[in-house]
């Protein structure tokens, strides 16, 4: 589950349905947050997620997939307002040997996890890390 401390804006024109993926939690789901776990995610082309000119080049790779995930604006009020976070991934190059996910958090303030994951994905493509892990980034601050 992704957490957020600030709002991101949903991307107009983002893909609505390509390949649905549904994975549930590995552990106990915190009370009140059940609807956020195991969401159907529709991974597709990342180009519609580019909001700045330099992102167009980063997000054009066919090896990258993007989606949006709904999260509560305030985790203390899970039935309150929600926001949509954009998420980018480069799936493991060898799905049969996939170990798990590496989540990129470039720090900040204000650094883009999507941009960092997109830029680094080409660097890890033919490495054991790129073969065995999905590489994921998101923008916690929009």
N, CA, C and O atoms as CSV, one atom per row, in Angstrom:
chain,resi,resn,atom,element,x,y,z
A,1,UNK,N,N,0.850,-1.183,0.000
A,1,UNK,CA,C,0.000,0.000,0.000
A,1,UNK,C,C,0.881,1.226,0.000
A,1,UNK,O,O,1.884,1.271,0.713
A,2,UNK,N,N,0.533,2.191,-0.765
A,2,UNK,CA,C,1.260,3.436,-0.819
A,2,UNK,C,C,0.643,4.434,0.141
A,2,UNK,O,O,-0.580,4.514,0.253
A,3,UNK,N,N,1.461,5.180,0.820
A,3,UNK,CA,C,0.984,6.251,1.687
A,3,UNK,C,C,1.311,7.583,1.061
A,3,UNK,O,O,2.201,7.675,0.216
A,4,UNK,N,N,0.615,8.595,1.460
A,4,UNK,CA,C,0.874,9.913,0.909
A,4,UNK,C,C,0.697,10.955,1.989
A,4,UNK,O,O,-0.177,10.853,2.850
A,5,UNK,N,N,1.545,11.955,1.920
A,5,UNK,CA,C,1.398,13.050,2.867
A,5,UNK,C,C,0.829,14.283,2.206
A,5,UNK,O,O,0.506,15.255,2.889
A,6,UNK,N,N,0.698,14.267,0.894
A,6,UNK,CA,C,0.144,15.409,0.179
A,6,UNK,C,C,-0.586,14.908,-1.057
A,6,UNK,O,O,-0.513,13.724,-1.386
A,7,UNK,N,N,-1.269,15.775,-1.722
A,7,UNK,CA,C,-2.139,15.416,-2.833
A,7,UNK,C,C,-1.398,15.395,-4.163
A,7,UNK,O,O,-0.523,16.227,-4.406
A,8,UNK,N,N,-1.751,14.438,-5.029
A,8,UNK,CA,C,-1.346,14.494,-6.417
A,8,UNK,C,C,-2.603,14.649,-7.246
A,8,UNK,O,O,-3.700,14.335,-6.786
A,9,UNK,N,N,-2.448,15.125,-8.448
A,9,UNK,CA,C,-3.586,15.387,-9.314
A,9,UNK,C,C,-3.733,14.234,-10.295
A,9,UNK,O,O,-2.748,13.773,-10.871
A,10,UNK,N,N,-4.947,13.775,-10.483
A,10,UNK,CA,C,-5.205,12.734,-11.468
A,10,UNK,C,C,-4.868,13.271,-12.852
A,10,UNK,O,O,-5.069,14.453,-13.133
A,11,UNK,N,N,-4.355,12.399,-13.713
A,11,UNK,CA,C,-3.933,12.796,-15.049
A,11,UNK,C,C,-5.070,12.562,-16.025
A,11,UNK,O,O,-5.499,11.424,-16.220
A,12,UNK,N,N,-5.560,13.624,-16.637
A,12,UNK,CA,C,-6.604,13.495,-17.640
A,12,UNK,C,C,-6.045,12.774,-18.846
A,12,UNK,O,O,-4.915,13.029,-19.261
A,13,UNK,N,N,-6.831,11.876,-19.410
A,13,UNK,CA,C,-6.409,11.157,-20.598
A,13,UNK,C,C,-5.531,9.962,-20.293
A,13,UNK,O,O,-5.039,9.316,-21.218
A,14,UNK,N,N,-5.314,9.641,-19.005
A,14,UNK,CA,C,-4.517,8.473,-18.661
A,14,UNK,C,C,-5.285,7.223,-19.065
A,14,UNK,O,O,-6.516,7.234,-19.104
A,15,UNK,N,N,-4.557,6.135,-19.367
A,15,UNK,CA,C,-5.242,4.926,-19.796
A,15,UNK,C,C,-6.231,4.448,-18.742
A,15,UNK,O,O,-5.926,4.458,-17.550
A,16,UNK,N,N,-7.402,4.034,-19.176
A,16,UNK,CA,C,-8.418,3.604,-18.222
A,16,UNK,C,C,-8.428,2.093,-18.047
A,16,UNK,O,O,-8.737,1.609,-16.958
A,17,UNK,N,N,-8.101,1.342,-19.075
A,17,UNK,CA,C,-8.107,-0.106,-18.923
A,17,UNK,C,C,-7.196,-0.757,-19.947
A,17,UNK,O,O,-7.442,-0.665,-21.150
A,18,UNK,N,N,-6.161,-1.403,-19.483
A,18,UNK,CA,C,-5.285,-2.173,-20.353
A,18,UNK,C,C,-5.261,-3.604,-19.822
A,18,UNK,O,O,-5.934,-4.478,-20.368
A,19,UNK,N,N,-4.500,-3.844,-18.773
A,19,UNK,CA,C,-4.407,-5.149,-18.148
A,19,UNK,C,C,-4.671,-5.000,-16.663
A,19,UNK,O,O,-3.847,-4.423,-15.954
A,20,UNK,N,N,-5.795,-5.502,-16.168
A,20,UNK,CA,C,-6.042,-5.370,-14.731
A,20,UNK,C,C,-5.143,-6.303,-13.928
A,20,UNK,O,O,-4.864,-7.428,-14.343
A,21,UNK,N,N,-4.706,-5.829,-12.797
A,21,UNK,CA,C,-3.903,-6.636,-11.887
A,21,UNK,C,C,-4.484,-6.449,-10.501
A,21,UNK,O,O,-4.784,-5.329,-10.089
A,22,UNK,N,N,-4.640,-7.541,-9.789
A,22,UNK,CA,C,-5.219,-7.486,-8.454
A,22,UNK,C,C,-4.383,-8.373,-7.552
A,22,UNK,O,O,-4.359,-9.594,-7.712
A,23,UNK,N,N,-3.697,-7.752,-6.600
A,23,UNK,CA,C,-2.926,-8.493,-5.608
A,23,UNK,C,C,-3.351,-8.003,-4.241
A,23,UNK,O,O,-3.459,-6.798,-4.013
A,24,UNK,N,N,-3.589,-8.912,-3.349
A,24,UNK,CA,C,-4.013,-8.546,-2.009
A,24,UNK,C,C,-2.823,-8.335,-1.093
A,24,UNK,O,O,-1.676,-8.549,-1.485
A,25,UNK,N,N,-3.105,-7.916,0.123
A,25,UNK,CA,C,-2.041,-7.680,1.098
A,25,UNK,C,C,-1.429,-8.977,1.582
A,25,UNK,O,O,-2.074,-10.025,1.558
A,26,UNK,N,N,-0.177,-8.905,2.023
A,26,UNK,CA,C,0.509,-10.068,2.566
A,26,UNK,C,C,0.218,-10.229,4.051
A,26,UNK,O,O,0.428,-11.310,4.601
A,27,UNK,N,N,-0.249,-9.199,4.700
A,27,UNK,CA,C,-0.489,-9.252,6.133
A,27,UNK,C,C,-1.861,-8.717,6.492
A,27,UNK,O,O,-2.771,-8.671,5.664
A,28,UNK,N,N,-1.984,-8.324,7.722
A,28,UNK,CA,C,-3.238,-7.791,8.231
A,28,UNK,C,C,-3.494,-6.401,7.660
A,28,UNK,O,O,-2.602,-5.554,7.625
A,29,UNK,N,N,-4.707,-6.187,7.222
A,29,UNK,CA,C,-5.109,-4.890,6.696
A,29,UNK,C,C,-5.592,-4.028,7.868
A,29,UNK,O,O,-6.442,-4.462,8.645
A,30,UNK,N,N,-5.053,-2.812,7.999
A,30,UNK,CA,C,-5.524,-1.938,9.078
A,30,UNK,C,C,-7.017,-1.645,8.957
A,30,UNK,O,O,-7.524,-1.420,7.858
A,31,UNK,N,N,-7.701,-1.649,10.064
A,31,UNK,CA,C,-9.136,-1.395,10.103
A,31,UNK,C,C,-9.469,-0.064,9.424
A,31,UNK,O,O,-8.846,0.965,9.688
A,32,UNK,N,N,-10.455,-0.118,8.555
A,32,UNK,CA,C,-10.903,1.069,7.847
A,32,UNK,C,C,-10.243,1.267,6.493
A,32,UNK,O,O,-10.722,2.061,5.683
A,33,UNK,N,N,-9.143,0.553,6.232
A,33,UNK,CA,C,-8.415,0.733,4.975
A,33,UNK,C,C,-8.636,-0.423,3.992
A,33,UNK,O,O,-7.965,-0.489,2.962
A,34,UNK,N,N,-9.544,-1.311,4.289
A,34,UNK,CA,C,-9.749,-2.509,3.481
A,34,UNK,C,C,-9.993,-2.207,2.005
A,34,UNK,O,O,-9.487,-2.921,1.139
A,35,UNK,N,N,-10.755,-1.167,1.708
A,35,UNK,CA,C,-11.094,-0.889,0.298
A,35,UNK,C,C,-9.894,-0.441,-0.536
A,35,UNK,O,O,-9.959,-0.467,-1.765
A,36,UNK,N,N,-8.807,-0.033,0.106
A,36,UNK,CA,C,-7.631,0.432,-0.627
A,36,UNK,C,C,-6.671,-0.705,-0.969
A,36,UNK,O,O,-5.845,-0.570,-1.872
A,37,UNK,N,N,-6.775,-1.801,-0.266
A,37,UNK,CA,C,-5.897,-2.947,-0.503
A,37,UNK,C,C,-6.486,-3.841,-1.577
A,37,UNK,O,O,-7.698,-4.050,-1.619
A,38,UNK,N,N,-5.649,-4.361,-2.432
A,38,UNK,CA,C,-6.122,-5.251,-3.482
A,38,UNK,C,C,-6.927,-4.567,-4.561
A,38,UNK,O,O,-7.723,-5.223,-5.232
A,39,UNK,N,N,-6.749,-3.264,-4.754
A,39,UNK,CA,C,-7.444,-2.551,-5.828
A,39,UNK,C,C,-7.074,-3.149,-7.170
A,39,UNK,O,O,-5.950,-3.618,-7.350
A,40,UNK,N,N,-7.996,-3.140,-8.105
A,40,UNK,CA,C,-7.667,-3.513,-9.475
A,40,UNK,C,C,-6.867,-2.367,-10.080
A,40,UNK,O,O,-7.337,-1.230,-10.116
A,41,UNK,N,N,-5.677,-2.658,-10.547
A,41,UNK,CA,C,-4.836,-1.655,-11.196
A,41,UNK,C,C,-4.807,-1.948,-12.686
A,41,UNK,O,O,-4.670,-3.099,-13.100
A,42,UNK,N,N,-4.937,-0.905,-13.485
A,42,UNK,CA,C,-4.944,-1.038,-14.931
A,42,UNK,C,C,-3.673,-0.403,-15.473
A,42,UNK,O,O,-3.598,0.813,-15.647
A,43,UNK,N,N,-2.674,-1.240,-15.737
A,43,UNK,CA,C,-1.371,-0.766,-16.207
A,43,UNK,C,C,-1.434,-0.504,-17.700
A,43,UNK,O,O,-2.015,-1.284,-18.455
A,44,UNK,N,N,-0.832,0.600,-18.118
A,44,UNK,CA,C,-0.829,0.942,-19.538
A,44,UNK,C,C,0.303,1.903,-19.867
A,44,UNK,O,O,1.240,2.071,-19.088
A,45,UNK,N,N,0.203,2.519,-21.012
A,45,UNK,CA,C,1.185,3.456,-21.552
A,45,UNK,C,C,1.428,4.605,-20.571
A,45,UNK,O,O,0.480,5.162,-20.018
A,46,UNK,N,N,2.686,4.953,-20.359
A,46,UNK,CA,C,3.041,6.030,-19.430
A,46,UNK,C,C,3.016,7.413,-20.067
A,46,UNK,O,O,2.987,8.413,-19.349
A,47,UNK,N,N,3.025,7.498,-21.378
A,47,UNK,CA,C,3.104,8.817,-22.027
A,47,UNK,C,C,2.014,9.782,-21.583
A,47,UNK,O,O,2.314,10.966,-21.424
A,48,UNK,N,N,0.763,9.357,-21.370
A,48,UNK,CA,C,-0.252,10.313,-20.911
A,48,UNK,C,C,0.024,10.878,-19.513
A,48,UNK,O,O,-0.599,11.863,-19.116
A,49,UNK,N,N,0.933,10.279,-18.775
A,49,UNK,CA,C,1.251,10.740,-17.428
A,49,UNK,C,C,2.309,11.846,-17.426
A,49,UNK,O,O,2.560,12.458,-16.388
A,50,UNK,N,N,2.920,12.100,-18.562
A,50,UNK,CA,C,3.930,13.160,-18.666
A,50,UNK,C,C,3.243,14.521,-18.590
A,50,UNK,O,O,2.411,14.854,-19.433
A,51,UNK,N,N,3.596,15.298,-17.579
A,51,UNK,CA,C,3.007,16.623,-17.420
A,51,UNK,C,C,4.010,17.731,-17.725
A,51,UNK,O,O,3.644,18.905,-17.777
A,52,UNK,N,N,5.280,17.360,-17.927
A,52,UNK,CA,C,6.328,18.317,-18.272
A,52,UNK,C,C,7.088,17.793,-19.488
A,52,UNK,O,O,7.157,16.581,-19.696
A,53,UNK,N,N,7.647,18.676,-20.280
A,53,UNK,CA,C,8.271,18.278,-21.542
A,53,UNK,C,C,9.388,17.255,-21.364
A,53,UNK,O,O,9.502,16.342,-22.182
A,54,UNK,N,N,10.216,17.373,-20.327
A,54,UNK,CA,C,11.313,16.414,-20.161
A,54,UNK,C,C,10.811,15.015,-19.789
A,54,UNK,O,O,11.547,14.041,-19.948
A,55,UNK,N,N,9.583,14.898,-19.303
A,55,UNK,CA,C,9.032,13.588,-18.963
A,55,UNK,C,C,8.597,12.820,-20.204
A,55,UNK,O,O,8.527,11.591,-20.172
A,56,UNK,N,N,8.307,13.509,-21.280
A,56,UNK,CA,C,7.852,12.837,-22.498
A,56,UNK,C,C,8.875,11.804,-22.975
A,56,UNK,O,O,8.510,10.696,-23.368
A,57,UNK,N,N,10.142,12.169,-22.937
A,57,UNK,CA,C,11.190,11.237,-23.343
A,57,UNK,C,C,11.370,10.098,-22.350
A,57,UNK,O,O,11.579,8.951,-22.743
A,58,UNK,N,N,11.290,10.416,-21.072
A,58,UNK,CA,C,11.450,9.397,-20.029
A,58,UNK,C,C,10.338,8.358,-20.057
A,58,UNK,O,O,10.589,7.175,-19.831
A,59,UNK,N,N,9.123,8.788,-20.330
A,59,UNK,CA,C,7.967,7.910,-20.197
A,59,UNK,C,C,7.570,7.206,-21.493
A,59,UNK,O,O,6.546,6.524,-21.523
A,60,UNK,N,N,8.343,7.352,-22.554
A,60,UNK,CA,C,7.935,6.769,-23.832
A,60,UNK,C,C,8.353,5.303,-24.002
A,60,UNK,O,O,7.891,4.642,-24.932
A,61,UNK,N,N,9.205,4.789,-23.136
A,61,UNK,CA,C,9.685,3.417,-23.259
A,61,UNK,C,C,8.529,2.421,-23.176
A,61,UNK,O,O,7.650,2.547,-22.323
A,62,UNK,N,N,8.538,1.437,-24.063
A,62,UNK,CA,C,7.527,0.378,-24.052
A,62,UNK,C,C,7.723,-0.560,-22.860
A,62,UNK,O,O,6.834,-1.351,-22.545
A,63,UNK,N,N,8.888,-0.479,-22.190
A,63,UNK,CA,C,9.155,-1.323,-21.019
A,63,UNK,C,C,8.509,-0.779,-19.755
A,63,UNK,O,O,8.484,-1.459,-18.729
A,64,UNK,N,N,7.989,0.436,-19.820
A,64,UNK,CA,C,7.385,1.058,-18.646
A,64,UNK,C,C,5.868,0.966,-18.713
A,64,UNK,O,O,5.273,1.009,-19.790
A,65,UNK,N,N,5.255,0.837,-17.537
A,65,UNK,CA,C,3.806,0.802,-17.412
A,65,UNK,C,C,3.395,1.775,-16.319
A,65,UNK,O,O,4.116,1.962,-15.339
A,66,UNK,N,N,2.241,2.389,-16.489
A,66,UNK,CA,C,1.749,3.336,-15.492
A,66,UNK,C,C,0.296,3.050,-15.145
A,66,UNK,O,O,-0.447,2.451,-15.922
A,67,UNK,N,N,-0.082,3.495,-13.961
A,67,UNK,CA,C,-1.451,3.360,-13.477
A,67,UNK,C,C,-1.696,4.424,-12.422
A,67,UNK,O,O,-0.824,5.242,-12.128
A,68,UNK,N,N,-2.893,4.399,-11.859
A,68,UNK,CA,C,-3.225,5.270,-10.736
A,68,UNK,C,C,-3.790,4.408,-9.620
A,68,UNK,O,O,-4.451,3.401,-9.876
A,69,UNK,N,N,-3.529,4.804,-8.388
A,69,UNK,CA,C,-4.033,4.092,-7.232
A,69,UNK,C,C,-4.731,5.100,-6.316
A,69,UNK,O,O,-4.238,6.207,-6.099
A,70,UNK,N,N,-5.872,4.702,-5.792
A,70,UNK,CA,C,-6.629,5.580,-4.909
A,70,UNK,C,C,-6.155,5.387,-3.473
A,70,UNK,O,O,-5.998,4.256,-3.013
A,71,UNK,N,N,-5.928,6.484,-2.772
A,71,UNK,CA,C,-5.517,6.447,-1.364
A,71,UNK,C,C,-6.308,7.506,-0.599
A,71,UNK,O,O,-6.786,8.477,-1.186
A,72,UNK,N,N,-6.442,7.314,0.714
A,72,UNK,CA,C,-7.125,8.356,1.496
A,72,UNK,C,C,-6.254,9.600,1.598
A,72,UNK,O,O,-5.032,9.504,1.718
A,73,UNK,N,N,-6.873,10.744,1.550
A,73,UNK,CA,C,-6.131,11.993,1.741
A,73,UNK,C,C,-5.584,12.059,3.163
A,73,UNK,O,O,-4.500,12.592,3.400
A,74,UNK,N,N,-6.341,11.516,4.095
A,74,UNK,CA,C,-5.940,11.486,5.496
A,74,UNK,C,C,-6.167,10.064,6.011
A,74,UNK,O,O,-7.310,9.622,6.128
A,75,UNK,N,N,-5.087,9.352,6.318
A,75,UNK,CA,C,-5.211,7.969,6.775
A,75,UNK,C,C,-5.950,7.860,8.107
A,75,UNK,O,O,-6.461,6.788,8.432
A,76,UNK,N,N,-6.021,8.924,8.875
A,76,UNK,CA,C,-6.794,8.927,10.116
A,76,UNK,C,C,-8.293,9.002,9.833
A,76,UNK,O,O,-9.110,8.757,10.720
A,77,UNK,N,N,-8.650,9.341,8.589
A,77,UNK,CA,C,-10.050,9.437,8.173
A,77,UNK,C,C,-10.216,8.679,6.853
A,77,UNK,O,O,-10.451,9.306,5.820
A,78,UNK,N,N,-10.098,7.335,6.860
A,78,UNK,CA,C,-10.111,6.566,5.615
A,78,UNK,C,C,-11.421,6.624,4.841
A,78,UNK,O,O,-11.446,6.293,3.656
A,79,UNK,N,N,-12.520,7.042,5.492
A,79,UNK,CA,C,-13.791,7.178,4.785
A,79,UNK,C,C,-13.990,8.584,4.228
A,79,UNK,O,O,-15.021,8.875,3.623
A,80,UNK,N,N,-13.008,9.448,4.431
A,80,UNK,CA,C,-13.083,10.830,3.951
A,80,UNK,C,C,-12.626,10.950,2.505
A,80,UNK,O,O,-12.726,10.002,1.726
A,81,UNK,N,N,-12.126,12.121,2.164
A,81,UNK,CA,C,-11.687,12.411,0.793
A,81,UNK,C,C,-10.539,11.498,0.382
A,81,UNK,O,O,-9.740,11.064,1.212
A,82,UNK,N,N,-10.476,11.217,-0.916
A,82,UNK,CA,C,-9.396,10.395,-1.458
A,82,UNK,C,C,-8.660,11.170,-2.537
A,82,UNK,O,O,-9.148,12.174,-3.056
A,83,UNK,N,N,-7.487,10.682,-2.855
A,83,UNK,CA,C,-6.695,11.233,-3.955
A,83,UNK,C,C,-6.213,10.078,-4.818
A,83,UNK,O,O,-6.268,8.919,-4.407
A,84,UNK,N,N,-5.748,10.396,-5.993
A,84,UNK,CA,C,-5.221,9.406,-6.920
A,84,UNK,C,C,-3.735,9.660,-7.105
A,84,UNK,O,O,-3.332,10.764,-7.471
A,85,UNK,N,N,-2.917,8.639,-6.853
A,85,UNK,CA,C,-1.475,8.748,-7.053
A,85,UNK,C,C,-1.090,8.030,-8.344
A,85,UNK,O,O,-1.545,6.915,-8.597
A,86,UNK,N,N,-0.267,8.658,-9.144
A,86,UNK,CA,C,0.256,8.020,-10.341
A,86,UNK,C,C,1.432,7.129,-9.931
A,86,UNK,O,O,2.242,7.496,-9.080
A,87,UNK,N,N,1.505,5.948,-10.559
A,87,UNK,CA,C,2.542,4.967,-10.258
A,87,UNK,C,C,3.134,4.478,-11.570
A,87,UNK,O,O,2.405,4.221,-12.528
A,88,UNK,N,N,4.458,4.350,-11.613
A,88,UNK,CA,C,5.180,3.869,-12.786
A,88,UNK,C,C,5.950,2.627,-12.392
A,88,UNK,O,O,6.504,2.561,-11.295
A,89,UNK,N,N,5.991,1.633,-13.282
A,89,UNK,CA,C,6.829,0.454,-13.023
A,89,UNK,C,C,7.478,-0.032,-14.302
A,89,UNK,O,O,6.959,0.152,-15.403
A,90,UNK,N,N,8.616,-0.650,-14.123
A,90,UNK,CA,C,9.269,-1.454,-15.150
A,90,UNK,C,C,9.226,-2.869,-14.611
A,90,UNK,O,O,9.943,-3.187,-13.662
A,91,UNK,N,N,8.383,-3.747,-15.209
A,91,UNK,CA,C,8.287,-5.104,-14.693
A,91,UNK,C,C,9.624,-5.841,-14.773
A,91,UNK,O,O,10.467,-5.537,-15.616
A,92,UNK,N,N,9.797,-6.797,-13.896
A,92,UNK,CA,C,10.993,-7.628,-13.898
A,92,UNK,C,C,11.210,-8.217,-15.290
A,92,UNK,O,O,10.264,-8.668,-15.937
A,93,UNK,N,N,12.452,-8.210,-15.742
A,93,UNK,CA,C,12.772,-8.709,-17.067
A,93,UNK,C,C,12.572,-10.209,-17.216
A,93,UNK,O,O,12.319,-10.694,-18.319
A,94,UNK,N,N,12.682,-10.947,-16.119
A,94,UNK,CA,C,12.490,-12.392,-16.122
A,94,UNK,C,C,11.390,-12.733,-15.123
A,94,UNK,O,O,11.678,-13.073,-13.976
A,95,UNK,N,N,10.126,-12.643,-15.553
A,95,UNK,CA,C,9.004,-12.813,-14.627
A,95,UNK,C,C,9.014,-14.147,-13.873
A,95,UNK,O,O,8.524,-14.223,-12.746
A,96,UNK,N,N,9.565,-15.192,-14.482
A,96,UNK,CA,C,9.607,-16.500,-13.824
A,96,UNK,C,C,10.528,-16.497,-12.606
A,96,UNK,O,O,10.343,-17.295,-11.688
A,97,UNK,N,N,11.512,-15.610,-12.595
A,97,UNK,CA,C,12.477,-15.533,-11.487
A,97,UNK,C,C,12.270,-14.287,-10.630
A,97,UNK,O,O,13.122,-13.941,-9.813
A,98,UNK,N,N,11.154,-13.628,-10.817
A,98,UNK,CA,C,10.849,-12.388,-10.088
A,98,UNK,C,C,10.835,-12.640,-8.590
A,98,UNK,O,O,10.219,-13.593,-8.112
A,99,UNK,N,N,11.527,-11.769,-7.854
A,99,UNK,CA,C,11.580,-11.851,-6.395
A,99,UNK,C,C,10.541,-10.933,-5.768
A,99,UNK,O,O,9.859,-11.322,-4.819
A,100,UNK,N,N,10.416,-9.733,-6.283
A,100,UNK,CA,C,9.499,-8.777,-5.688
A,100,UNK,C,C,9.619,-7.418,-6.338
A,100,UNK,O,O,9.852,-7.308,-7.542
A,101,UNK,N,N,9.457,-6.372,-5.521
A,101,UNK,CA,C,9.406,-4.994,-6.004
A,101,UNK,C,C,10.461,-4.154,-5.312
A,101,UNK,O,O,10.664,-4.273,-4.104
A,102,UNK,N,N,11.135,-3.303,-6.077
A,102,UNK,CA,C,12.004,-2.269,-5.520
A,102,UNK,C,C,11.279,-0.944,-5.711
A,102,UNK,O,O,11.025,-0.531,-6.843
A,103,UNK,N,N,10.950,-0.285,-4.624
A,103,UNK,CA,C,10.248,0.990,-4.667
A,103,UNK,C,C,11.270,2.117,-4.587
A,103,UNK,O,O,12.070,2.166,-3.653
A,104,UNK,N,N,11.246,3.010,-5.551
A,104,UNK,CA,C,12.176,4.130,-5.625
A,104,UNK,C,C,11.588,5.320,-4.887
A,104,UNK,O,O,10.472,5.752,-5.178
A,105,UNK,N,N,12.338,5.846,-3.935
A,105,UNK,CA,C,11.965,7.079,-3.240
A,105,UNK,C,C,13.196,7.976,-3.275
A,105,UNK,O,O,14.092,7.827,-2.445
A,106,UNK,N,N,13.250,8.908,-4.229
A,106,UNK,CA,C,14.462,9.706,-4.414
A,106,UNK,C,C,14.690,10.765,-3.341
A,106,UNK,O,O,15.669,11.509,-3.403
A,107,UNK,N,N,13.813,10.839,-2.380
A,107,UNK,CA,C,13.991,11.865,-1.355
A,107,UNK,C,C,13.334,13.156,-1.788
A,107,UNK,O,O,12.389,13.162,-2.577
A,108,UNK,N,N,13.833,14.209,-1.278
A,108,UNK,CA,C,13.168,15.452,-1.633
A,108,UNK,C,C,13.809,16.618,-0.941
A,108,UNK,O,O,14.969,16.560,-0.534
A,109,UNK,N,N,13.079,17.632,-0.814
A,109,UNK,CA,C,11.655,17.677,-1.121
A,109,UNK,C,C,11.388,17.845,-2.606
A,109,UNK,O,O,12.155,18.475,-3.334
A,110,UNK,N,N,10.295,17.270,-3.022
A,110,UNK,CA,C,9.798,17.504,-4.371
A,110,UNK,C,C,10.347,16.636,-5.470
A,110,UNK,O,O,9.962,16.829,-6.623
A,111,UNK,N,N,11.233,15.681,-5.190
A,111,UNK,CA,C,11.777,14.834,-6.248
A,111,UNK,C,C,10.707,13.846,-6.711
A,111,UNK,O,O,9.887,13.392,-5.913
A,112,UNK,N,N,10.720,13.520,-7.986
A,112,UNK,CA,C,9.723,12.637,-8.577
A,112,UNK,C,C,10.190,11.190,-8.546
A,112,UNK,O,O,11.219,10.852,-9.131
A,113,UNK,N,N,9.443,10.348,-7.873
A,113,UNK,CA,C,9.742,8.926,-7.866
A,113,UNK,C,C,9.471,8.284,-9.214
A,113,UNK,O,O,10.137,7.317,-9.585
A,114,UNK,N,N,8.498,8.810,-9.953
A,114,UNK,CA,C,8.228,8.286,-11.293
A,114,UNK,C,C,9.390,8.593,-12.231
A,114,UNK,O,O,9.840,7.722,-12.975
A,115,UNK,N,N,9.875,9.834,-12.192
A,115,UNK,CA,C,11.004,10.197,-13.047
A,115,UNK,C,C,12.244,9.394,-12.690
A,115,UNK,O,O,12.950,8.910,-13.575
A,116,UNK,N,N,12.511,9.251,-11.400
A,116,UNK,CA,C,13.691,8.499,-10.960
A,116,UNK,C,C,13.608,7.046,-11.426
A,116,UNK,O,O,14.588,6.506,-11.938
A,117,UNK,N,N,12.461,6.417,-11.254
A,117,UNK,CA,C,12.298,5.027,-11.678
A,117,UNK,C,C,12.439,4.895,-13.193
A,117,UNK,O,O,13.073,3.957,-13.678
A,118,UNK,N,N,11.859,5.820,-13.936
A,118,UNK,CA,C,11.956,5.775,-15.397
A,118,UNK,C,C,13.406,5.946,-15.851
A,118,UNK,O,O,13.871,5.214,-16.725
A,119,UNK,N,N,14.115,6.899,-15.267
A,119,UNK,CA,C,15.500,7.158,-15.657
A,119,UNK,C,C,16.424,6.000,-15.284
A,119,UNK,O,O,17.315,5.640,-16.054
A,120,UNK,N,N,16.212,5.422,-14.115
A,120,UNK,CA,C,17.076,4.337,-13.657
A,120,UNK,C,C,16.738,2.989,-14.287
A,120,UNK,O,O,17.568,2.080,-14.280
A,121,UNK,N,N,15.542,2.852,-14.824
A,121,UNK,CA,C,15.132,1.555,-15.362
A,121,UNK,C,C,16.030,1.096,-16.506
A,121,UNK,O,O,16.308,-0.097,-16.624
A,122,UNK,N,N,16.483,2.007,-17.341
A,122,UNK,CA,C,17.389,1.639,-18.433
A,122,UNK,C,C,18.740,1.184,-17.888
A,122,UNK,O,O,19.386,0.321,-18.483
A,123,UNK,N,N,19.171,1.753,-16.767
A,123,UNK,CA,C,20.452,1.386,-16.154
A,123,UNK,C,C,20.438,-0.031,-15.578
A,123,UNK,O,O,21.472,-0.698,-15.566
A,124,UNK,N,N,19.299,-0.491,-15.107
A,124,UNK,CA,C,19.226,-1.799,-14.457
A,124,UNK,C,C,18.670,-2.888,-15.373
A,124,UNK,O,O,18.584,-4.052,-14.982
A,125,UNK,N,N,18.297,-2.507,-16.583
A,125,UNK,CA,C,17.581,-3.418,-17.474
A,125,UNK,C,C,18.225,-4.797,-17.591
A,125,UNK,O,O,17.528,-5.798,-17.428
A,126,UNK,N,N,19.488,-4.886,-17.857
A,126,UNK,CA,C,20.164,-6.170,-18.093
A,126,UNK,C,C,20.937,-6.670,-16.874
A,126,UNK,O,O,21.778,-7.560,-16.995
A,127,UNK,N,N,20.660,-6.112,-15.725
A,127,UNK,CA,C,21.328,-6.559,-14.503
A,127,UNK,C,C,20.449,-7.574,-13.781
A,127,UNK,O,O,19.276,-7.737,-14.118
A,128,UNK,N,N,21.019,-8.256,-12.789
A,128,UNK,CA,C,20.224,-9.212,-12.019
A,128,UNK,C,C,19.092,-8.508,-11.276
A,128,UNK,O,O,18.034,-9.100,-11.065
A,129,UNK,N,N,19.300,-7.261,-10.878
A,129,UNK,CA,C,18.232,-6.496,-10.220
A,129,UNK,C,C,17.078,-6.276,-11.196
A,129,UNK,O,O,15.919,-6.508,-10.851
A,130,UNK,N,N,17.389,-5.836,-12.399
A,130,UNK,CA,C,16.359,-5.593,-13.400
A,130,UNK,C,C,15.648,-6.849,-13.857
A,130,UNK,O,O,14.477,-6.799,-14.235
A,131,UNK,N,N,16.338,-7.968,-13.828
A,131,UNK,CA,C,15.732,-9.233,-14.221
A,131,UNK,C,C,14.804,-9.788,-13.146
A,131,UNK,O,O,13.820,-10.455,-13.466
A,132,UNK,N,N,15.108,-9.518,-11.858
A,132,UNK,CA,C,14.415,-10.190,-10.756
A,132,UNK,C,C,13.413,-9.326,-9.996
A,132,UNK,O,O,12.617,-9.848,-9.215
A,133,UNK,N,N,13.444,-8.007,-10.215
A,133,UNK,CA,C,12.565,-7.114,-9.470
A,133,UNK,C,C,11.768,-6.211,-10.402
A,133,UNK,O,O,12.278,-5.753,-11.425
A,134,UNK,N,N,10.505,-5.958,-10.038
A,134,UNK,CA,C,9.762,-4.856,-10.639
A,134,UNK,C,C,10.357,-3.589,-10.035
A,134,UNK,O,O,10.648,-3.552,-8.840
A,135,UNK,N,N,10.537,-2.572,-10.830
A,135,UNK,CA,C,11.111,-1.307,-10.417
A,135,UNK,C,C,9.968,-0.298,-10.410
A,135,UNK,O,O,9.385,-0.045,-11.464
A,136,UNK,N,N,9.625,0.285,-9.268
A,136,UNK,CA,C,8.421,1.091,-9.125
A,136,UNK,C,C,8.733,2.468,-8.545
A,136,UNK,O,O,9.551,2.586,-7.634
A,137,UNK,N,N,8.093,3.493,-9.062
A,137,UNK,CA,C,8.202,4.837,-8.527
A,137,UNK,C,C,6.848,5.517,-8.533
A,137,UNK,O,O,6.002,5.225,-9.378
A,138,UNK,N,N,6.643,6.425,-7.591
A,138,UNK,CA,C,5.416,7.212,-7.530
A,138,UNK,C,C,5.763,8.599,-7.044
A,138,UNK,O,O,6.838,8.818,-6.486
A,139,UNK,N,N,4.867,9.528,-7.250
A,139,UNK,CA,C,5.093,10.916,-6.847
A,139,UNK,C,C,4.239,11.249,-5.637
A,139,UNK,O,O,3.061,11.576,-5.788
A,140,UNK,N,N,4.806,11.174,-4.443
A,140,UNK,CA,C,4.013,11.395,-3.238
A,140,UNK,C,C,3.555,12.843,-3.050
A,140,UNK,O,O,2.665,13.105,-2.241
A,141,UNK,N,N,4.147,13.775,-3.778
A,141,UNK,CA,C,3.799,15.192,-3.574
A,141,UNK,C,C,3.184,15.836,-4.804
A,141,UNK,O,O,2.962,17.047,-4.829
A,142,UNK,N,N,2.911,15.042,-5.814
A,142,UNK,CA,C,2.292,15.593,-7.017
A,142,UNK,C,C,3.289,16.113,-8.008
A,142,UNK,O,O,2.905,16.607,-9.069
